[in-house]
Amino acid sequence: MSDTAATPIFRVHFHDGTSVDISAANSLIAERDARKGRPGSFVKKIKLVREEKRDA
């Protein structure tokens, strides 16, 4: 792997219907960082964001 590879972006979904995008090396780190921002929340799923949103 090259050193110039971009850090992947993960979308962490919570049981209350909210989600947050986190840039992290892997999904476990993304979950950890998302839970720090929302203590007491339960994570429903974590997905890899394949491409960034474009401004319309």
C-alpha positions in Angstrom: 0.0 0.0 0.0 1.1 3.5 -0.6 1.5 6.2 1.9 -0.8 8.5 -0.1 -3.9 6.4 0.2 -6.8 8.3 1.6 -8.3 7.3 4.9 -11.7 5.6 4.3 -14.9 7.2 5.5 -17.4 5.1 7.5 -21.0 6.0 8.1 -22.1 4.9 11.6 -25.9 4.4 12.0 -27.5 4.6 15.4 -30.8 2.9 16.6 -32.5 6.3 17.0 -32.2 6.9 13.2 -29.3 9.3 13.2 -26.0 8.7 11.5 -22.5 10.3 11.4 -19.7 10.0 8.9 -16.2 9.4 10.4 -12.9 9.1 8.7 -10.9 6.3 10.3 -8.4 3.5 9.6 -11.0 0.8 10.2 -14.6 0.3 11.3 -13.8 -0.4 15.0 -12.0 3.0 15.3 -15.0 4.7 13.5 -17.4 3.1 16.0 -15.3 4.1 18.9 -15.1 7.7 17.7 -18.8 7.9 17.0 -19.7 6.6 20.4 -17.5 9.3 22.0 -19.7 11.9 20.3 -22.9 10.2 21.4 -22.4 8.5 24.7 -25.2 6.2 25.7 -26.3 5.6 22.0 -26.4 2.2 20.5 -24.8 1.5 17.1 -27.0 -0.3 14.6 -24.6 -0.7 11.7 -21.4 0.6 10.2 -21.0 1.0 6.4 -18.1 2.0 4.2 -18.9 5.2 2.2 -17.8 4.3 -1.3 -17.8 7.9 -2.7 -18.1 11.3 -1.2 -21.4 13.3 -1.6 -21.3 15.8 -4.4 -22.7 19.3 -3.9 -25.8 19.7 -6.0 
